[in-house]
Amino acid sequence: MTHGLSEDNYVLRALGLFAQYGDREALIFGRDRMSFEQVRARTLQLAAALRERGVRPGMSVAVLIYLPIEGPALQLALHLLGCRVVWLTLGTGTPAMREYLTLTAPDFFLYDPRTQDGLGRELASGLDVPVLRLAPDLLTDRPHQPDAVDLVAPDPESVYQTSGTTGAPKALVHGNVCFRQALELATRWEPEGHPRLRHLTVTPLWWSAGTVATMITMASGGLTVLQDGWEPAVFLRGVEAYRINYAFMSPPMFYQLLDEPTLSTSDTSSMYMLNVGTAPILTERLREGVSKFGPVIRIAYGLSESPYVTALAAVTDDPRHPERLHSCGTPWGDVRLEIRAEDGTALGPGEVGEVWVASRLNFTGYVGQPELTAETLVDGWMRTRDVGYRDVDGYLYLVGRDQDMIITGQGSRKIYGRPIEDALTAHPRVRAAAVIGVPDPALVEVVHAYVVPDGEAVPTVEELRRQVTAALPEICAPRSVDFVDSLPLVGLGKIDKNALRTRYDAEHA
């Protein structure tokens, strides 16, 4: 860790803001509620309890929790002490968690036995480090809380596990600069004309976007309502009950929301910004969403390494710019963005290349992978490995990832999956689609499609080929198609192309 002044620790500023908000409600989870003053007090209480049990600045603490209402206070407490929080991602499987713990080498292991007792005990048994339980070990009542300046230390960090869309998951680090930028974005929110946030979230803190969104909501004085798991009907009831005006979800969750029978009778008039991100959204379903919700949908593009890159707010099916339904918007916050060629030179409007990003929200490196870090972070810029272009107005359009590139044809032409998938899902009998490149002895690779039909009437392969060639060159048409009930997902709703490649190898040997 690189040490700086402890007064720069973002937690001090956050606690100062919470003191200003006082008794205003900050967090709701089921029947549990916390005001900003209670979050502030719990943060100081947890920090003191952690220090009493030997946690010191610079130490790494692996954290296994679900959605306790004390979660944000726990993060703030560990960061106030200048610790590295190693977030464990539920649902990744015990072997992957053990591998992740080996890579990150924590000094302490902390879990919440109220929801993770069995898994917590199992993981703790394989670690030779002190073990802490959130309850009852750390959640105690103290008549007097220490002052934050008596506890503060420099260099808070968080480690997140990536979603693994490009291969084996990695452990990446976000530092104090990222969290300070989240507070800066928060303090601009209402002055820029936005309403006070009332945020309904199903995104846990172990995702970097979940951490940043929660910090922005809380630091701006907004309300965060935590939903226990994703159910569209429960989400809609929450929107009504708490007059929610802000939410974030993945495309598959958004599609389920559009298909929810109770949507037509639910009151969503309070919604100001319904964010959809983590993966490309199908254009036809976006149009459907605009027709049902109105101009409140906001397409967000980001990565674990940089949670908020671009945004396309107040989406409409604008006949003057129909192409913008395929865009993920313009840079947001302090983001600078360039499209670069393979040699690193900047490209102009309409030219396809790799997306590079400069922002204080960028991560600081990968754990145990200095070469990959050096390849990804270059002269203050971050390589996303995403491929796209910008139009003359600066709107970003993604066409795929470097790893999703398909090399095909006599001239070894490079094509990308996103435009092909958009063309396929424009067919009225296609619910979802994903394409991969598969080996071909004459053309290097050809396009293979996995298609989820919409209803019992399944389109033919020739129909789908004509659907694609109506919008794209013949070389983009799928050579073959597998019809499936659903597409495999990874992380927050991204299509798992690696799983599809493995499936193809197994079924088409």
N, C-alpha and C positions, 0 to 999 in steps of 0.2 A: 504494500500500500504506500501511496505517496502522501506524506503528512503535510497538513496545512494548519491554519489557526482553528481551534475548536469553536471559536465564535462564528465560523463560517458554516458550521453544521446546520443543515436545513431544519432540523427538528426544533431548534430554538425559535426560529421564526414561526414555525407551525404552531408551537405551543402559545406563542404570543398572540397569534390570530385566534386560537381557541379561547383564550382568556377574554378577548373582545366580544366573542359571540356568546359567551356565558351560558345561560340556561336554554338557549335555542337547541332544539332537537337535532342531533347529528347522525345517529345510527338507529336503525330498527332491524331486528331479526326475530321474526315470530312475535312472541310476547315480550321479548327483551328490548329495552330502549335505553339509549345513553345520550345525555346532553353533551355539548362541547366541553363544559367544565368537568363533567365526569370522565370524558376521554382524556382530558389533560391530567386529571388526578390519577387515573388508572395508569397512564404512561409513566408518571413519576414513581408510582408505587411498584410497578413491574421493574423499572430500571433499578430501583433500590434493592428489590428482592433478588434480581439477577446478579447484582454486584456482590451481595452478601454471600451468594453461593459460588463465588469465584470467577464470574464472567468479567473479563477485562478488555480494555481497548485493543483492537487488532485481532481478537479471537474470532473464529468462525463458529457459528451456531446453526446446526441443521434443524429446520423447523418442519414438523409434520402436524398440520391442523386442517380442519375442513372450513367451516364458516363461523367460528365463534365471534360474537359481537366484540370481543376483546382483541380480535385480530389486528386491526389498525394500530391499537395502542401497543401491542406486542412488537410490531415492526418499529414503531417510533421509539420504544424503550431500548431495543437492541441498537438501533442507529444512534440514539442519544449517547450510548456508551461507546460509540465508535467501533461497533462490531460489524462483521460480515454475516448477513443472514443468508443461509443456504436453503432456499425453498425446495421442498420435496413435492413433486407433482403426483397427486392421487390418480390412480387408474393406469399408471405406467407399468405395474407389475413389480413384485418383490425383487426378482433378479436385477431388473433395470435400476431399481432404487439402490440396491446394494452396490452396483457398479458406479452409480452416480456418487454415492457416499465415499467410495474408495477414491474416486477422482478428486472430489472436493475436500477430503480430509478434514472434517470438522473437529473442533476442540470440545464441543458439547453437542448433545443430541436432546432436543426438546420436542415433546409431543403432547397432544391433548387427549387424555384417556376417556373423556366424555364421549368422544366419537371415534377415536383411533386407538383404542386400548390394545386390541389384538395385534394389529400391524405395528404399533409402536413398540410393544414388547418384543415382537419378532425381530424387528430391525435393531433394537437396542442390544439384543443378545449377541449380535455379530459385531458390535463396536466396542473398542477398548477406550471409551471416553466416558466422562460423567454424563448421567442421564437426568433430565429435568422434566417434570410434568407440569403443564400449564395450570391444571387444577388437580389437587389442592395445593401443590407445592408453592406456586408463585402468586396465585390469586388470594391475597390476604387483605384484611382490613387494617389500616394503620391510622392512628389518630392524627398524626402529623406527617406530611410528605416533605421530602427533601426538596431544596430548590434545584431547578434544572441546571443552573450554572455550577452547582456542586457535583454534578454527574457527567456533564458534557465532555466529549472527547472527539477528536477529528476523525475523518475518513470513514464515514458509514458507507457500506456497500451491500448490495444484494446480488445473489447468484440465482439465475433462472435456467431451467432446462428448456432447450429449444424444442419445437414441435416435431422435428425430425423429417420434414418434407424432402430434404436433400440427401438423406442417408441417416447415419447413426446420430442420435441426439447429442447436442453439445451443451456444455455449461458455460454460460456467458455472464459477464459482470457489468452491472450498472452502479455508478458511483454517486457521490454527493452532488456533482454538477447536474446530473439528470433530475434528481429530486428537487433541487433548487429551481430548475427550469419549470418543473410542474407547479411549484408555488407561484412562480412569475406568471404563468399562464392563468392560474386561478385568480390572482388579484386583478387581472385584466378583464375577466369574464363579464361581470356586471357593468363596469364602466364602458365596455364596448357595446352596450345595449341589449345584452342577453338577460333573460329572467333568472332569478335565483334557482339553482339546480335542485330538482327533486328526482334523484337518480335511482332507478330500479336495476339492480345488477345481479347477474348469475356468474360473473367473472371473478374467480378467486384471486387472492393476492399472489399466488404462485405463478401467475402470468404477469409479465412486465406491464402489459396494457392494463391489467386489473389494478396493479399497484398505482400506476400513474393516474388512472381515471378516478380512483378512490381519493387520492391526494388532492387532485384538482377540485373534486366536489367538496371535500371537507375544508380545504384551505380557502375556498370561496364562500364558505358559510352555508353550503347547501346540505340537503338531507340525502343520506344514502340508505336505501332499503335493500337488504340482502334477501334474495329469494333462494330457498332451499331446493336446489335442483331445477331443471328446466321442464316446465309444462306450459304449453301455450295458454290454456284456459286459466291456470293459476296466475300467469303473467298478466293477462287481461284484467283479472279481478284486482290484482295489485295496482295496475294503472288507475283503475276507477277509485279504489279505496284511498290511495295516497295522492291522487291528482299528479301522477308522475308526468314529468315533461322531458325526461332524458333517459335513454336506454341504449345498450349496445348488444349486438348479437351477431352470430355467424350466419352466412347464407342459408345453411340447412335449417337453422332455427327460424330464420325469417320465412322460409318456405312453409314450415309447419304452422307458423302464425297465420300466414295467408290462407291456409287450408283449414284453420280451426273453425268449427261450426258456430261457435259463440261470438266470433268476431263481428258479425253483422249486427248483433244486438248489444255490443259492448260500447261503452262511452270512452273513446280515446281522444276526445277533444282537447284534453290538457297537454297532449304530446306536442312538444316544441321541436325535438330533434331525436329521430329514431335512427341510430347509427348502425350500419351494416358493414362488417369488415372481416378480416382474417383470410379471406379467399375471394376469388372473382365471383361476382353475382351474375346469374343468368339474366340476360337483357329482357326477355319476355316476362320473367317473374318480377323484375324491377318495374316494368310498366304496370303490371298488375298491382304491385304495391302502391305505386303513385295513385292509381285510380281508387284504391281503397282508403289510403291514409291521407292523401293530399300532399302538398309540397313540404313535408316534414322529414323525408328520408334523407339521410346524409351518408354517402359512401366514404368510408375511411380506409386508407391504405397505410399499413405500417408493418413492422417486423418485430420479432422479439428483440432484435438488436437496436431498433429505433421505433418505438411504439406508435408514434404519430408522424407521418411523412406528408401525406396530402389528404385533402378532403374535398368532396363535391357536395355542398350543402343545398338544401331546398330543391331536390331533384324534381324536374318536370319533364314531360315529354314534349320538349320545345320543337315545333316544326322548323324553326329557323336553324337549330343545331341538333338534329336527330342523332348525330354521331356522339354527342356527349353522354348519352346513356351508356356508352362503352367506356367512358373515362372514369378515372378515380380522382379527378379534381386537380387543384393547384396546391402548392406548398403551404403548410400551416405552421403557425408559430414562427420560430426563428429559422425554419428549414430553408436551406439552399439546395438546389437540385440541378444536376447536369446529366445529360445523356452522352455517354462516351463510347468511342470505338474500342476495338481490342487493344490498340496501342496507347489508349488513355487520352486521346485527343477528344475535345468536346465536339459534339455534332449539332447540326442545326435543326430547325423545325421539320418534322416529317421523317427524319433519318432515324432508323432503328439501331439501338445500341443498349449498353448496360446502364442501369440507373445508379447514379452515385449521389450520396446524401451527406450534407454537412449540417449538424445540429447539436445543441447541448443535450438533446435526448439520446444521442448515440451512445452505445455501450463502450466500455473501455478495454475489452479483450475477452478471449476465451481462456478458461481455466486449463492449464497444462498443455496448451497448444500455441506456443509462441510463433511458429511459422504461419499457422492459419491466421492468427491475429495480425501479423505483419502483412499478409496478403490482403486482408479485409480492410484494415485501417491504414490509409495512405495519406500522409500530409494533411491531416485534419478532415479527410473525407472517408466515407464508408462505402464500400462496394456492396450492393444489395444482392447481386447475382440475378436480379430480375431484369428482364429485357422489355424495352418499350420505346416510345417516342413521345415528343411533345408537339402540339400544334402551334400555330403562330400566336395564339393567345395564351400559351403557357400551360394548357391542360395536358395532364399526363395520361397516356394510354399504355397499358401493359399488354404484351402479347405472349408472355410466358417467362419461365425461368431458364437460365443457362442450361440447367440439367434437363429441362423439358424440350430442348431443341431437337428437332427431327431433321436429319440430313438425308435427302432423298433426290432421286432423279439422276439423269446422265451428267448433269453439271454439279452434282452434290449440293443442291440448293438447300438453304436453311429455312425451315418453316417452324411455326410455334403453335401450340395447342389451343390457346384461348380463342382466336378467331374461328377455328374449326368447331370448337365446342359451342360457341355462340350460334353459329350457323345451324348446327344440329338441333339445339334446343329451341330454335325458332320454328321447328316442325310442330304442328299442332298435336301430334301423338307422341311427343318426346317430353318426358318430365325432367330428365337430367342426362348428361353425357360427359364422358372424359375420353381423351385420346392419348395414345402412346405411340412411340416409334418401335417397330418390330423389324428384325433382320430380313433382308431380301437379297438374294444372290446377285441380282442384276442392278438394283437401285440403291444399294446400301441399306436403306430403311424405307418402310412404307407405313402409312397411317393405319392403325387399328383402333376401332372405337368400342367403348363399352357404353351401352345405351340403356336407360331405364325408361320403358314405355309408359305413356300416360293412358291408362285404361287397357282394355283387353285387345283392342285392335292394334296389332303390332305392325309398324311400317316395314317395308321390305328394304333390303340393303340397297337396291337400285334407287328407291325413293330417297333414301338418306344421301346417297351419292349425288343425286340431282339437286337435293336441298343445299348441299355444300357448294357444288359447282355453279349454282345460281349466284353465289356471292363471292366465291374465291376461285383461284385457278384450279384446273383439273388435278394438279399434283397434290392438292390438299384433300381430295376426296378419300374417304377411308376405303382401303382395299378390302377390309373384312370387318365384321361387326359381331360382337357378342351382346345378347340381350340379357340383362340382369335385373334383379329385384331392387338392388340398392348399390351405391358406390361406397367403397371403404373410406373412412375418414380418419384423420390424425389431428391431434392438437385441437384447436378451436374451429373444427368444421372444415379443414382443408382436405381436399381429395388426396388420398394416399396413392400417388402414382407408383411408388416402389412396390406396394402391395399388388397393384394391377400388373406390373411387369412380372412379378413372381407368379401370379396366377396365370398369366399368359404362357410363361415358360413351362408351367406344370400341365396346362391343358392343351397346349399346341406343340408339344415336343416333336 
